[in-house]
């Protein structure tokens, strides 16, 4: 497995169930700290679109 630098939101600094993101020049990788081997790969455009939708509240219940 490729070595990536994973980051998580500051609000999750001491929690064990957090989203983690690794950004490379070609892709953005997302995983859960509970399932670190289950990694989703997005293009930078997909990541930008997802981030925009989350900020806009499109996934609110």
C-alpha positions in Angstrom: 0.0 0.0 0.0 1.2 3.5 -0.9 2.3 5.6 2.1 0.0 8.6 2.4 -0.1 11.5 4.9 -3.6 11.3 6.4 -5.3 14.2 8.2 -8.5 14.5 10.1 -10.7 17.4 11.2 -9.5 19.2 14.3 -12.8 18.4 16.0 -11.8 14.7 15.8 -8.3 15.0 17.1 -8.8 12.7 20.1 -11.7 10.6 18.8 -11.5 7.1 17.3 -14.3 7.3 14.6 -13.3 10.1 12.3 -13.0 10.8 8.6 -9.4 11.0 7.3 -8.2 12.6 4.1 -5.0 12.3 2.1 -4.4 14.7 -0.8 -2.0 14.0 -3.6 -1.4 15.9 -6.8 -3.5 13.4 -8.8 -6.2 12.3 -6.3 -7.9 12.7 -3.0 -8.3 9.6 -0.7 -10.9 9.3 2.0 -11.3 6.7 4.7 -12.7 6.2 8.2 -10.4 5.8 11.1 -12.4 2.7 12.1 -11.8 1.0 8.7 -8.4 2.3 7.5 -8.2 -0.3 4.7 -11.4 0.8 3.1 -10.2 3.8 1.0 -12.3 5.8 -1.5 -10.4 7.6 -4.3 -11.8 10.8 -5.8 -10.5 13.1 -8.5 -9.8 16.6 -7.4 -13.0 17.8 -9.2 -15.0 15.1 -7.4 -13.5 16.2 -4.1 -14.2 19.9 -4.8 -17.8 19.0 -5.7 -18.3 16.9 -2.6 -16.8 19.6 -0.3 -19.0 22.2 -1.9 -22.2 20.1 -1.4 -21.3 19.4 2.2 -20.8 23.1 3.0 -24.1 23.9 1.2 -25.9 21.4 3.5 -27.0 19.1 0.7 -26.6 16.0 2.9 -28.6 17.3 5.9 -31.3 15.0 7.0 
